Amino acid sequence: MKTALVFGSSGLVGGHLVNELIMNSNYSKIKIFVRSKIELINPKIEIIDTNFNDLEKHRNDITGEDCFFCIGTTRKNSPNKNEYERIELNIPRQIAQIAKSNSIKSFFFVSSGYADPKSSGDYLKFKGLVEQEIKNQNFDKIGIMRPSFLLGNRKEKRIGEKFGIILFQLLTPILVGPLRKMRPIRAEIVAKAMVKLANENINQSIFESNEIAELVR
């Protein structure tokens, strides 16, 4: 039986991920790292009140087998450039480093389509830099998920993203060949794919949106 670690359990993918882990018999414990109190009652769950400004304080908590990282923000929610960089870049990199030093075997990360450490835009650049860090840590298994637009019921409204989702849903029939990775994907599919990847021998580490969908077919 394994212990899973979840960062970002209140997000669109993270919420589905926790449910998948609860239902999966391979896990006896699910550590959920949160910055504010949440109501999640299940015998498998251990909620860890986390100071994300001092992750070293939680080094002894970041132990187990499979680490899942689903934290993300937007410019609207984090308009301060330094805070945005801390959430999108510094926190996931530090967690990956601590996880590796604590001999965690697997690390799974919700990135983005077209993530690139050399991108001119901060969002895609930071995602690419985190991917690079995860790969450099040489975990036994990694899963980098690069979804296109995520479908699901978000707690906050993202008007620009909503418009993009509608547009790409309309365009889906013609998104073929190399463009298939631009197809929108449901958040629960991403969560299912991450758990499947953690528990099966799949010889691939980076998954574009269409490849994530194919994992759970």
C-alpha positions, 0 to 999 in steps of 0.5 A: 500500500502506498502514500500519495501526496497532493498539492492543489487539492482544491483546484479543478484537477486536484479535487477530482484527483483526491476522489480518484485516490480515495477510490484506488485500493493501492493507496492507504494514505493520502496527504493533502497539503493546504494553506487553509482549512478544508472539510474532507473526511475519509479514513485515508486522508491526512490534512497538513496545514501548510506554510507555503512560505516555509516549505522546509518546515514541512520536510518531514511531512513530504514523504511517501511514494507518489507526489501529485502537484496541481497548484496553479494561479492566474495573473488576476488572482496573483497580480504581483509579479513576484508572488506569481513567480513564487506560486508558478515556479518557486513552490513546485521546484522546491517541492520537487527538490524536497520530494527527491531528497526524501526518496519519493519515487514518483512525481506528477505535475499538471503543466500546460500545452506548449510549456517552454522554458524559453517562452517569452510569456511567464506562464509557459516559461514557468511551466517549462522551467518546472518541467525541467526541474522535475526531469533533472531530479531523476525520479523513478517515474514522472508524469508531466501532463500538458492539458489544453483548455480544462473543462469543468466547474471552476470556483472562480470565473475566467472569462477569457478562458471560457471564451477560448474553451467555447471556441476550441470546442467548436473547432475540435472536429478539425483539430487533427494530426499535430493539432489534436493536442489543442483539444479541450479536455475534462479535468477528471480525465486528467486526474484519472490519467495521473493515477493510472500513470502512477500505478501502471508501467507506462514508458512515457513521461510527457503527455499532451492533451490528446495523449492524456485522453488516450491514457484512460480510454 
